[in-house]
Amino acid sequence: MTTFTPTRSGSRVAVVRGVRRKPYRAERRPGKLAYLTLAGLAVFSGFPIYWSLVVASQDNSVLGAVPPPFGIGSHLFENLDRAFGTVPFLRALTNSFVVSGAITVSVVLFSTLAGFAFAKLRFRGRNALLLMIVATMMVPTQLGIIPLYLIMIKAHLAGTMYAVIAPSLVSAFGVFFMTQFLREAVPTELLEAARADGCSTIRIFWHVVLPASRPAAAVLGMLTFMTAWNDFFWPLVVLTPEDPTVQVALSTLASGYVQDYSLSLTGTLIATVPLLALFGILGRHIIGGIMQGAVKG
């Protein structure tokens, strides 16, 4: 039933009576289907890692059994010893940590600096320069391998870790990612207030922009570390077999005439553990960065 109630100004306001509104529930708990779906996705995502552990702990003679074994065997430490004895795996792990760590720190720092400049500073040709940086993402990396290798030979860097680190010190994706994040995460009024207090541009970046960019920096750091850790082609080209990275060492383990699945998946398990540890350390910041980008508030 609809009635009209007069107001002080003489106008009438429609009032709906007899309609019961359902109370607003600010938070709704997920149902059983949601939990079952999440549990299924967790099992589906974690099964390859568990299967790598199962195969790495078994003997090759057991892997052909029907049905295959799904329990953890007793040959894990023996296979680990064989993996470290077949290839210089400890050296490869050290090289990958050095390369991935240096590239991650450099990409996060320079991308945040460039993102701050493109997002909040005003200078001539800003949009055109950002467009040129983004356009480089459309060029396949393989097209630059030969000229890049010739540059490393001319610079006497071929066969060293510097040759792997130098081409990846900054990324176009990182610049674009941080630019888009800082446009919304850092209010312009906050920067103007910092300038009014006498802060220079470097101090504004260090004390205002860098703390605000922590969630996005964690996401970018995780993606960059994974990309550098899993890089195979360029380290294979520029490094020697005696001084490899993890992925090159894994290819050596799998290059036998007869495939040794226990040995190969043992190396894969060793190469996966650092990524899992990194995600465990940065997981809270990564999820916070994803949610901050998905929910604007």
Disulfide bonds with the S-S distance in Angstrom:
none
